């Protein structure tokens, strides 16, 4: 509004009498209609049909999304129905999967029981393999329990003198080593039972060794000095051969000797070659030791834990006869 000084009255300004400037909101719809009419004209559509076609197109813009939503809803419902049927299918659904899983678990339990009863050595090895899987999954408690079951089965196999093939001992040793290398935390948690298993494997392998010919001739005349013992049999004793030298030295050499039923025989600090131990309690403290072609027949092992102890027990459990030095 402006104020007229002459008349003393307010008069409308030029701007206030002009129509409002069009905005995007007020112009978008009419512009779209005009452009649509131009398109119809270019297509030589009679002008009389323009309003009807405009209404039809407008309705299509409204109906098309509604129709699309309805189709989506219908498809979703059909899909849900099919999924529901698949889940409830008695042959392939989740219920069937659960039933088959339970059946498989029962079959595995039956196989486990069969192995434990008929083939305890294979059952024991299977438990070590299961323990390795549990250790890989971080389930250290289950790994420890499975190793204890393996120990019990190997002990049963030893008591029954089940003639286990060499591959059983090789695979058991390899998998125990794998548990220690790949899952140190699991190995630390199960350290006592792993050590027990290695001792047990050595005992078991020794129990399967055939009895030697104790009357076989020796390769030379008997020798027995403070540093050399050879070509003879020693029965009894506690120990059969004593090492009077300071620990850490390899001074005494024993070769072509049969040691029979001593109460105890320590191995540390002695070179043993072509020696057969029969019904002997073998003790090893982890000191220096050399073994070449040594047989342990029906022996039991008292081995104090340590890196050297592990190597020695593997040597005994695998029934090796090559040169072994630590």
C-alpha contacts under 8 A as a table, 3 or more apart, distances in Angstrom:
res1	aa1	res2	aa2	distance
1	X	10	X	6.51
1	X	11	X	5.89
1	X	12	X	4.51
1	X	13	X	4.89
1	X	16	X	7.19
2	X	10	X	5.62
2	X	11	X	5.29
2	X	12	X	5.90
2	X	13	X	5.54
3	X	8	X	6.80
3	X	9	X	5.87
3	X	10	X	4.32
3	X	11	X	5.97
4	X	7	X	5.67
4	X	8	X	5.35
4	X	9	X	5.43
4	X	10	X	5.92
4	X	11	X	6.59
5	X	8	X	5.03
5	X	9	X	7.38
12	X	16	X	6.30
12	X	17	X	6.85
13	X	16	X	5.33
13	X	17	X	6.61
14	X	17	X	5.38
14	X	18	X	6.61
15	X	18	X	5.34
16	X	19	X	7.79
22	X	26	X	6.01
22	X	27	X	6.37
23	X	26	X	5.25
23	X	27	X	6.06
24	X	27	X	5.25
24	X	28	X	5.65
25	X	28	X	5.65
25	X	29	X	7.60
26	X	29	X	7.01
26	X	30	X	7.76
27	X	30	X	5.64
27	X	31	X	5.84
28	X	31	X	5.21
28	X	32	X	6.09
29	X	32	X	5.15
29	X	33	X	6.31
30	X	33	X	5.02
30	X	34	X	6.11
31	X	34	X	5.06
31	X	35	X	6.10
32	X	35	X	5.11
32	X	36	X	6.07
33	X	36	X	4.96
33	X	37	X	6.16
33	X	54	X	7.47
34	X	37	X	5.02
34	X	38	X	6.18
35	X	38	X	5.02
35	X	39	X	6.23
36	X	39	X	5.01
36	X	40	X	6.30
36	X	54	X	7.72
37	X	40	X	4.97
37	X	41	X	6.13
37	X	50	X	6.50
38	X	41	X	4.97
38	X	42	X	6.19
39	X	42	X	5.13
39	X	43	X	6.27
40	X	43	X	4.99
40	X	44	X	6.27
40	X	45	X	5.27
40	X	46	X	7.96
40	X	50	X	7.14
41	X	44	X	4.84
41	X	45	X	5.57
41	X	46	X	7.29
41	X	47	X	7.35
42	X	45	X	7.58
45	X	49	X	7.04
45	X	50	X	7.46
46	X	49	X	5.65
46	X	50	X	7.02
47	X	50	X	5.24
48	X	51	X	7.08
49	X	52	X	5.43
49	X	53	X	6.15
50	X	53	X	5.21
50	X	54	X	6.00
51	X	54	X	5.02
51	X	55	X	6.29
52	X	55	X	5.20
52	X	56	X	6.26
53	X	56	X	4.97
53	X	57	X	6.12
54	X	57	X	5.26
54	X	58	X	6.16
55	X	58	X	5.09
55	X	59	X	6.13
56	X	59	X	5.15
56	X	60	X	6.21
57	X	60	X	4.98
57	X	61	X	6.34
58	X	61	X	5.19
58	X	62	X	6.67
59	X	62	X	5.16
59	X	63	X	6.01
60	X	63	X	4.97
60	X	64	X	5.62
61	X	64	X	5.69
61	X	65	X	7.25
62	X	65	X	6.31
62	X	66	X	6.89
63	X	66	X	5.14
63	X	67	X	6.01
64	X	67	X	5.10
64	X	68	X	6.12
65	X	68	X	4.95
65	X	69	X	6.09
66	X	69	X	5.16
66	X	70	X	6.20
67	X	70	X	5.04
67	X	71	X	6.21
68	X	71	X	5.14
68	X	72	X	6.16
69	X	72	X	5.03
69	X	73	X	6.12
70	X	73	X	5.08
70	X	74	X	6.11
71	X	74	X	5.03
71	X	75	X	6.04
72	X	75	X	5.13
72	X	76	X	6.05
73	X	76	X	5.10
73	X	77	X	6.18
74	X	77	X	5.16
74	X	78	X	6.22
75	X	78	X	5.06
75	X	79	X	6.10
76	X	79	X	5.05
76	X	80	X	6.12
77	X	80	X	5.10
77	X	81	X	6.10
78	X	81	X	5.04
78	X	82	X	6.26
79	X	82	X	5.12
79	X	83	X	6.15
80	X	83	X	5.06
80	X	84	X	6.01
81	X	84	X	5.09
81	X	85	X	6.22
82	X	85	X	5.05
82	X	86	X	6.09
83	X	86	X	4.95
83	X	87	X	6.11
84	X	87	X	5.14
84	X	88	X	6.22
85	X	88	X	5.12
85	X	89	X	5.84
85	X	93	X	7.96
86	X	89	X	5.10
86	X	92	X	7.06
86	X	93	X	5.24
86	X	94	X	7.92
87	X	92	X	7.67
87	X	93	X	4.18
87	X	94	X	5.09
87	X	95	X	7.06
88	X	93	X	5.29
88	X	94	X	6.73
88	X	95	X	6.55
89	X	92	X	5.59
89	X	93	X	4.50
89	X	94	X	7.65
89	X	95	X	7.50
89	X	96	X	7.32
90	X	93	X	6.01
90	X	95	X	6.64
90	X	96	X	5.53
91	X	96	X	5.49
92	X	95	X	7.87
92	X	96	X	5.57
92	X	97	X	6.78
93	X	96	X	5.17
93	X	97	X	6.27
94	X	97	X	4.87
94	X	98	X	6.07
95	X	98	X	5.08
95	X	99	X	6.07
96	X	99	X	4.96
96	X	100	X	6.00
97	X	100	X	5.07
97	X	101	X	5.99
98	X	101	X	5.02
98	X	102	X	6.18
99	X	102	X	5.21
99	X	103	X	6.17
100	X	103	X	4.90
100	X	104	X	6.04
101	X	104	X	5.02
101	X	105	X	6.14
102	X	105	X	5.05
102	X	106	X	6.20
103	X	106	X	5.06
103	X	107	X	6.19
104	X	107	X	4.96
104	X	108	X	6.10
105	X	108	X	5.05
105	X	109	X	6.14
106	X	109	X	5.03
106	X	110	X	6.17
107	X	110	X	4.97
107	X	111	X	6.15
108	X	111	X	4.99
108	X	112	X	5.92
109	X	112	X	4.88
109	X	113	X	6.08
110	X	113	X	5.10
110	X	114	X	6.09
111	X	114	X	4.93
111	X	115	X	6.06
112	X	115	X	5.19
112	X	116	X	6.09
112	X	123	X	6.54
113	X	116	X	5.03
113	X	117	X	6.08
114	X	117	X	5.17
114	X	118	X	5.82
114	X	119	X	7.33
115	X	118	X	5.31
115	X	119	X	4.60
115	X	120	X	5.61
115	X	121	X	7.97
115	X	122	X	6.37
115	X	123	X	4.94
116	X	119	X	5.73
116	X	120	X	4.33
116	X	121	X	7.78
116	X	122	X	7.75
116	X	123	X	5.18
116	X	124	X	7.59
116	X	153	X	6.75
117	X	120	X	6.11
119	X	122	X	5.56
119	X	123	X	6.37
119	X	157	X	7.98
120	X	123	X	4.82
120	X	124	X	5.93
120	X	153	X	5.33
120	X	154	X	6.58
120	X	156	X	6.99
120	X	157	X	5.65
121	X	124	X	5.11
121	X	125	X	6.31
121	X	153	X	6.62
121	X	154	X	5.78
121	X	157	X	5.93
121	X	162	X	7.58
121	X	164	X	6.43
121	X	168	X	7.21
122	X	125	X	5.06
122	X	126	X	6.08
122	X	168	X	7.24
123	X	126	X	5.02
123	X	127	X	6.30
123	X	150	X	7.28
123	X	153	X	6.87
124	X	127	X	5.15
124	X	128	X	6.54
124	X	149	X	7.12
124	X	150	X	4.12
124	X	151	X	6.95
124	X	152	X	7.84
124	X	153	X	5.19
124	X	154	X	5.82
125	X	128	X	5.13
125	X	129	X	6.42
125	X	150	X	6.74
125	X	168	X	6.87
125	X	171	X	7.60
125	X	172	X	5.97
126	X	129	X	5.08
126	X	130	X	6.23
126	X	150	X	7.88
127	X	130	X	4.95
127	X	131	X	6.04
127	X	146	X	5.51
127	X	147	X	6.44
127	X	149	X	6.84
127	X	150	X	5.34
128	X	131	X	4.92
128	X	132	X	6.23
128	X	146	X	6.72
128	X	147	X	5.85
128	X	150	X	6.29
128	X	172	X	6.97
128	X	175	X	6.96
128	X	176	X	7.33
129	X	132	X	5.11
129	X	133	X	6.50
129	X	175	X	6.92
130	X	133	X	5.14
130	X	134	X	6.22
130	X	143	X	7.45
130	X	146	X	6.96
131	X	134	X	5.00
131	X	135	X	6.03
131	X	142	X	7.01
131	X	143	X	4.19
131	X	144	X	7.13
131	X	146	X	5.41
131	X	147	X	6.23
132	X	135	X	5.05
132	X	136	X	6.20
132	X	143	X	6.81
132	X	175	X	7.18
132	X	176	X	7.96
132	X	178	X	7.69
132	X	179	X	5.76
133	X	136	X	5.05
133	X	137	X	6.33
133	X	143	X	7.94
134	X	137	X	5.07
134	X	138	X	6.34
134	X	139	X	5.14
134	X	140	X	6.75
134	X	142	X	6.33
134	X	143	X	5.30
135	X	138	X	5.00
135	X	139	X	5.47
135	X	140	X	5.47
135	X	142	X	7.92
135	X	143	X	5.62
135	X	179	X	7.09
135	X	183	X	6.35
135	X	186	X	5.71
136	X	139	X	7.56
136	X	182	X	7.70
136	X	183	X	6.54
138	X	186	X	7.46
139	X	142	X	5.61
139	X	143	X	6.36
139	X	186	X	7.97
140	X	143	X	4.94
140	X	144	X	6.16
140	X	185	X	7.76
140	X	186	X	5.08
140	X	189	X	6.93
140	X	190	X	7.89
141	X	144	X	5.21
141	X	145	X	6.35
142	X	145	X	5.06
142	X	146	X	6.07
143	X	146	X	5.17
143	X	147	X	6.21
143	X	186	X	7.28
143	X	190	X	7.67
144	X	147	X	5.19
144	X	148	X	6.32
144	X	186	X	7.85
144	X	189	X	7.28
144	X	190	X	5.28
144	X	193	X	7.49
145	X	148	X	5.09
145	X	149	X	6.36
146	X	149	X	5.04
146	X	150	X	6.22
147	X	150	X	4.90
147	X	151	X	6.18
147	X	190	X	7.93
147	X	193	X	6.72
147	X	194	X	7.31
148	X	151	X	4.98
148	X	152	X	6.33
148	X	193	X	6.43
149	X	152	X	5.10
149	X	153	X	6.27
150	X	153	X	5.12
150	X	154	X	6.15
151	X	154	X	5.21
151	X	155	X	6.08
151	X	193	X	7.67
151	X	196	X	7.54
151	X	197	X	5.74
151	X	200	X	7.46
152	X	155	X	5.08
152	X	156	X	6.24
153	X	156	X	5.02
153	X	157	X	6.19
154	X	157	X	4.94
154	X	158	X	6.12
154	X	200	X	7.24
154	X	201	X	7.46
154	X	204	X	7.61
155	X	158	X	5.09
155	X	159	X	6.21
155	X	200	X	6.94
155	X	204	X	7.69
156	X	159	X	5.13
156	X	160	X	6.24
157	X	160	X	5.16
157	X	161	X	5.81
157	X	162	X	5.22
157	X	204	X	7.83
158	X	161	X	4.71
158	X	162	X	6.39
158	X	203	X	7.77
158	X	204	X	5.04
158	X	207	X	6.94
159	X	162	X	7.93
161	X	204	X	7.77
161	X	207	X	6.87
161	X	208	X	6.60
163	X	208	X	6.71
164	X	168	X	6.52
165	X	168	X	5.76
165	X	169	X	7.63
166	X	169	X	5.51
166	X	170	X	6.41
166	X	318	X	7.36
167	X	170	X	4.96
167	X	171	X	5.89
168	X	171	X	5.37
168	X	172	X	6.07
169	X	172	X	5.10
169	X	173	X	6.12
169	X	201	X	6.89
169	X	205	X	7.91
169	X	317	X	6.61
169	X	318	X	6.30
170	X	173	X	5.34
170	X	174	X	6.16
170	X	318	X	6.39
171	X	174	X	5.08
171	X	175	X	6.08
172	X	175	X	5.30
172	X	176	X	6.17
173	X	176	X	5.21
173	X	177	X	6.20
173	X	198	X	7.45
173	X	314	X	7.01
174	X	177	X	5.14
174	X	178	X	6.17
175	X	178	X	4.80
175	X	179	X	6.23
176	X	179	X	5.20
176	X	180	X	6.52
176	X	194	X	7.04
177	X	180	X	5.17
177	X	181	X	6.20
178	X	181	X	5.10
178	X	182	X	5.81
178	X	183	X	7.88
179	X	182	X	5.55
179	X	183	X	5.51
179	X	184	X	7.21
179	X	186	X	7.26
179	X	187	X	6.14
180	X	183	X	5.74
180	X	184	X	5.23
180	X	186	X	7.45
180	X	187	X	4.90
180	X	188	X	7.90
181	X	184	X	6.07
183	X	186	X	5.43
183	X	187	X	6.30
184	X	187	X	4.92
184	X	188	X	6.02
185	X	188	X	5.10
185	X	189	X	6.27
186	X	189	X	5.12
186	X	190	X	6.17
187	X	190	X	5.07
187	X	191	X	5.50
187	X	194	X	7.70
188	X	191	X	5.03
190	X	193	X	5.59
190	X	194	X	6.13
191	X	194	X	5.15
191	X	195	X	6.22
192	X	195	X	5.23
192	X	196	X	6.19
193	X	196	X	4.86
193	X	197	X	6.05
194	X	197	X	5.03
194	X	198	X	6.41
195	X	198	X	5.24
195	X	199	X	6.38
195	X	305	X	7.19
195	X	310	X	7.82
196	X	199	X	5.16
196	X	200	X	6.00
197	X	200	X	4.91
197	X	201	X	6.01
198	X	201	X	5.09
198	X	202	X	6.32
198	X	310	X	7.54
198	X	313	X	6.13
198	X	314	X	7.11
198	X	317	X	7.42
199	X	202	X	5.17
199	X	203	X	6.22
199	X	301	X	6.43
199	X	302	X	7.75
199	X	303	X	7.40
199	X	313	X	6.37
200	X	203	X	4.97
200	X	204	X	5.96
201	X	204	X	5.01
201	X	205	X	6.05
201	X	317	X	5.39
202	X	205	X	5.22
202	X	206	X	6.13
202	X	300	X	7.73
202	X	301	X	7.30
202	X	313	X	6.09
202	X	314	X	7.39
202	X	316	X	5.30
202	X	317	X	3.94
202	X	318	X	7.70
203	X	206	X	5.12
203	X	207	X	6.16
203	X	298	X	7.40
203	X	299	X	6.34
203	X	300	X	5.18
203	X	301	X	6.49
203	X	317	X	7.46
204	X	207	X	5.06
204	X	208	X	6.59
204	X	317	X	7.71
205	X	208	X	5.31
205	X	209	X	6.75
205	X	316	X	7.55
205	X	317	X	5.61
205	X	318	X	7.51
205	X	319	X	7.08
206	X	209	X	5.29
206	X	296	X	5.54
206	X	297	X	5.12
206	X	298	X	4.89
206	X	299	X	5.77
206	X	300	X	7.62
206	X	316	X	7.70
206	X	317	X	7.59
206	X	319	X	7.97
207	X	297	X	6.39
207	X	298	X	4.25
207	X	299	X	6.80
208	X	297	X	7.69
208	X	298	X	7.18
209	X	296	X	7.39
209	X	297	X	5.29
209	X	298	X	6.72
210	X	297	X	6.98
211	X	297	X	6.64
213	X	216	X	5.62
214	X	258	X	7.63
218	X	221	X	7.60
218	X	231	X	5.31
218	X	232	X	6.90
218	X	256	X	6.90
219	X	231	X	6.32
219	X	256	X	7.27
220	X	231	X	5.70
221	X	230	X	7.95
221	X	231	X	6.01
222	X	229	X	7.67
222	X	230	X	5.75
222	X	231	X	4.68
222	X	232	X	5.42
223	X	228	X	6.84
223	X	229	X	5.23
223	X	230	X	4.97
223	X	231	X	6.49
223	X	232	X	7.56
224	X	227	X	7.98
224	X	228	X	5.86
224	X	229	X	4.43
224	X	230	X	6.60
225	X	228	X	5.10
225	X	229	X	6.18
226	X	229	X	7.88
226	X	252	X	7.07
227	X	251	X	6.02
227	X	252	X	4.25
227	X	253	X	6.11
228	X	252	X	5.67
228	X	253	X	4.92
228	X	254	X	5.97
229	X	232	X	7.89
229	X	252	X	7.84
229	X	253	X	6.38
229	X	254	X	4.83
229	X	255	X	6.59
229	X	257	X	7.69
230	X	254	X	5.76
230	X	255	X	4.94
230	X	256	X	5.44
230	X	257	X	5.76
231	X	255	X	6.94
231	X	256	X	4.94
231	X	257	X	5.47
232	X	256	X	6.99
232	X	257	X	5.15
232	X	258	X	6.58
233	X	257	X	5.58
233	X	258	X	4.54
233	X	259	X	5.91
233	X	260	X	7.43
234	X	240	X	6.55
234	X	257	X	7.58
234	X	258	X	6.19
234	X	259	X	4.94
234	X	260	X	6.09
235	X	240	X	7.21
235	X	259	X	6.00
235	X	260	X	4.62
235	X	261	X	5.98
235	X	262	X	6.33
236	X	239	X	7.80
236	X	240	X	6.19
236	X	259	X	7.88
236	X	260	X	6.24
236	X	261	X	5.18
236	X	262	X	3.86
236	X	263	X	6.61
237	X	240	X	4.44
237	X	241	X	7.83
237	X	261	X	7.96
237	X	262	X	4.82
237	X	263	X	6.19
237	X	264	X	7.61
238	X	241	X	7.95
238	X	262	X	5.85
238	X	263	X	5.07
238	X	264	X	5.37
238	X	265	X	6.95
239	X	242	X	5.98
239	X	262	X	6.23
239	X	263	X	6.49
239	X	264	X	5.12
239	X	265	X	4.89
239	X	266	X	7.22
240	X	259	X	7.02
240	X	262	X	5.72
240	X	263	X	8.00
240	X	264	X	7.36
240	X	265	X	6.24
241	X	265	X	7.02
242	X	266	X	7.96
243	X	252	X	7.02
243	X	269	X	7.24
243	X	270	X	7.41
245	X	249	X	7.21
245	X	251	X	7.20
246	X	249	X	6.42
247	X	268	X	7.92
247	X	269	X	6.50
247	X	287	X	7.64
248	X	269	X	6.20
248	X	287	X	6.46
248	X	288	X	5.92
249	X	269	X	5.59
249	X	288	X	7.08
250	X	253	X	7.84
250	X	269	X	4.82
250	X	270	X	5.40
250	X	271	X	6.54
250	X	288	X	6.97
250	X	289	X	7.31
251	X	269	X	7.10
251	X	270	X	6.62
251	X	271	X	7.74
252	X	269	X	7.31
252	X	270	X	5.15
252	X	271	X	6.29
253	X	270	X	5.95
253	X	271	X	4.69
253	X	272	X	6.29
253	X	273	X	7.93
254	X	257	X	6.87
254	X	270	X	7.25
254	X	271	X	5.99
254	X	272	X	5.03
254	X	273	X	6.25
254	X	275	X	7.47
255	X	272	X	5.94
255	X	273	X	4.56
255	X	274	X	5.39
255	X	275	X	5.88
256	X	273	X	6.68
256	X	274	X	4.92
256	X	275	X	5.50
257	X	274	X	6.86
257	X	275	X	4.93
257	X	276	X	6.58
258	X	275	X	5.81
258	X	276	X	4.91
258	X	277	X	6.15
258	X	278	X	7.62
259	X	262	X	7.24
259	X	275	X	7.56
259	X	276	X	6.18
259	X	277	X	4.88
259	X	278	X	6.15
259	X	280	X	7.77
260	X	277	X	6.10
260	X	278	X	4.80
260	X	279	X	6.33
260	X	280	X	6.75
261	X	277	X	7.97
261	X	278	X	5.98
261	X	279	X	4.90
261	X	280	X	5.15
262	X	265	X	6.83
262	X	279	X	7.63
262	X	280	X	5.77
262	X	281	X	7.41
263	X	280	X	6.81
263	X	281	X	6.51
264	X	280	X	6.39
264	X	281	X	4.88
264	X	282	X	6.22
264	X	283	X	7.11
265	X	280	X	6.99
265	X	281	X	6.18
265	X	282	X	5.20
265	X	283	X	6.03
266	X	282	X	6.01
266	X	283	X	4.59
266	X	284	X	5.78
266	X	285	X	7.98
267	X	270	X	6.24
267	X	282	X	7.16
267	X	283	X	6.33
267	X	284	X	5.60
267	X	289	X	6.93
268	X	284	X	6.12
268	X	285	X	6.69
268	X	286	X	7.11
268	X	287	X	5.26
268	X	288	X	5.75
268	X	289	X	5.52
269	X	287	X	6.60
269	X	288	X	5.23
269	X	289	X	5.50
270	X	288	X	7.66
270	X	289	X	5.87
270	X	290	X	6.66
271	X	289	X	6.31
271	X	290	X	4.72
271	X	291	X	6.29
272	X	275	X	6.30
272	X	290	X	5.95
272	X	291	X	4.92
272	X	292	X	6.29
272	X	294	X	7.00
273	X	291	X	5.94
273	X	292	X	4.66
273	X	293	X	5.87
273	X	294	X	6.18
274	X	292	X	6.38
274	X	293	X	5.00
274	X	294	X	5.46
274	X	295	X	7.89
275	X	293	X	6.95
275	X	294	X	4.94
275	X	295	X	6.44
276	X	294	X	5.83
276	X	295	X	4.73
276	X	296	X	6.12
276	X	297	X	7.27
277	X	280	X	6.05
277	X	294	X	7.85
277	X	295	X	6.15
277	X	296	X	4.97
277	X	297	X	5.92
277	X	299	X	7.28
278	X	296	X	6.40
278	X	297	X	4.83
278	X	298	X	6.17
278	X	299	X	6.43
279	X	297	X	6.35
279	X	298	X	5.14
279	X	299	X	4.92
279	X	300	X	7.77
280	X	297	X	7.97
280	X	298	X	7.35
280	X	299	X	4.86
280	X	300	X	6.60
281	X	299	X	5.80
281	X	300	X	5.04
281	X	301	X	5.87
281	X	302	X	7.11
282	X	299	X	6.91
282	X	300	X	6.11
282	X	301	X	4.78
282	X	302	X	5.93
282	X	303	X	7.92
283	X	301	X	5.97
283	X	302	X	4.61
283	X	303	X	5.67
284	X	287	X	7.49
284	X	301	X	7.92
284	X	302	X	6.45
284	X	303	X	4.90
284	X	304	X	6.44
284	X	309	X	7.26
285	X	303	X	6.24
285	X	304	X	5.27
285	X	309	X	7.47
286	X	303	X	7.75
286	X	304	X	6.76
286	X	305	X	7.72
286	X	306	X	6.63
286	X	307	X	7.73
286	X	308	X	5.26
286	X	309	X	5.45
287	X	308	X	7.52
287	X	326	X	7.70
288	X	325	X	7.65
288	X	326	X	5.50
289	X	324	X	7.98
289	X	325	X	5.78
289	X	326	X	5.46
290	X	323	X	7.32
290	X	324	X	5.61
290	X	325	X	4.45
290	X	326	X	6.65
291	X	294	X	6.16
291	X	322	X	7.82
291	X	323	X	5.79
291	X	324	X	5.01
291	X	325	X	6.46
292	X	321	X	5.93
292	X	322	X	5.54
292	X	323	X	4.39
292	X	324	X	6.22
293	X	320	X	7.60
293	X	321	X	4.11
293	X	322	X	5.90
293	X	323	X	7.04
294	X	321	X	6.06
295	X	319	X	7.70
295	X	321	X	7.57
296	X	299	X	5.81
296	X	316	X	7.62
303	X	309	X	6.27
304	X	309	X	6.51
305	X	309	X	5.72
305	X	310	X	7.34
306	X	309	X	5.07
306	X	310	X	6.44
307	X	310	X	5.32
307	X	311	X	6.64
308	X	311	X	5.14
308	X	312	X	6.18
308	X	326	X	6.87
309	X	312	X	5.12
309	X	313	X	6.09
310	X	313	X	5.24
310	X	314	X	6.24
311	X	314	X	5.23
311	X	315	X	6.29
312	X	315	X	5.00
312	X	316	X	6.34
313	X	316	X	5.07
313	X	317	X	5.91
314	X	317	X	5.02
314	X	318	X	5.88
315	X	318	X	5.45
315	X	319	X	6.18
315	X	320	X	5.55
315	X	324	X	7.89
316	X	319	X	5.04
316	X	320	X	6.54
317	X	320	X	7.94
